[in-house]
Amino acid sequence: MKIIRFFKQNKEAFGNLHDDNHVTLLEGDIASGFSDTGAPATVGKILAPIIPSDILCIGLNYKRHATETGVLPPEHPILFLKNTGSLQHPGGPVILPRKLRSEKVDYECELAVVLGKRCHNVSRDEAHQHILGYTCANDISARDWQKNGGGGQWCRGKTFATFCPLGPVITTPDEIKDPNKLSLKTILNGQIMQEGNTDDMIFDVPTLIEFLSASTVLNPGTVILTGTPHGVGFARTPPVYLQPGDEVTVEIEGIGRLTNPVIEETDHDVHGD
């Protein structure tokens, strides 16, 4: 099943996106699960497929990305957070910060795991039982605020408004047999900038869920961004950062394409549903 969230007659609804692109209405919710009513749906605006309860992110989780940044692979997963106000919908703009100005806004394609059940001290062998599905994420990052303006913490540079595009669908696990065998890429203005495979992860998806739930409660609706492959903008020579007028796409095998334009922040920018 491919779950989408959308506006239907100005009301939020969930649907099942079929291979021929028609949509049928779903009943249920993230925590209790969904069932397909079979009723056809007319889709308005496509929304991010979930409003996360939390957004947990893993840094330096691809071997080749660790190499390009000049650091050794970490002993444990590196955790940082994005606030839920950083969420952006498919097609919605990535807004370059100007109130806290950044000239070094970067892209990061990532496989996102969506939890459908409460997790607490879950073993890696049990991890799959707690996954609702997978979606595309772009971990937009202001590198200057991440590295120099955050007092050694990454969150300031990672959590500006619109810095977490998600979507367009949540693909359920029955359609993705192994989340650590998926190709993924970032396409900037038609040019492939990142191209890798989730088999390059240092810590695979079950390991991440086991680690993140250890002595910790993860609620239904938690979204886990699992790291980015090599090819990020700041590691290029010369560096490549997002500019007004750009279009950035994350593409993941079995899920689809998440595309967002890039604009500058103004005093009148409004973000939300």
KAGIHU-V702393 format. One record per helix or strand of 2 or more residues. SS is the DSSP state (@ for helix, = for strand). FROM is the first residue (numbers start at 0). TO is the last residue. If there is no record, write none. Layout:
ss->SS from->FROM to->TO
ss->SS from->FROM to->TO
This chain:
ss->= from->1 to->7
ss->= from->10 to->16
ss->= from->22 to->28
ss->= from->32 to->39
ss->= from->45 to->46
ss->= from->53 to->58
ss->@ from->62 to->68
ss->= from->77 to->81
ss->@ from->83 to->85
ss->= from->86 to->87
ss->= from->93 to->95
ss->= from->104 to->105
ss->= from->108 to->114
ss->= from->118 to->119
ss->@ from->126 to->129
ss->= from->130 to->138
ss->= from->140 to->141
ss->@ from->142 to->146
ss->@ from->154 to->157
ss->= from->163 to->170
ss->@ from->172 to->174
ss->= from->182 to->187
ss->= from->190 to->196
ss->@ from->197 to->199
ss->@ from->204 to->212
ss->= from->216 to->217
ss->= from->221 to->224
ss->@ from->232 to->234
ss->= from->246 to->251
ss->= from->255 to->263
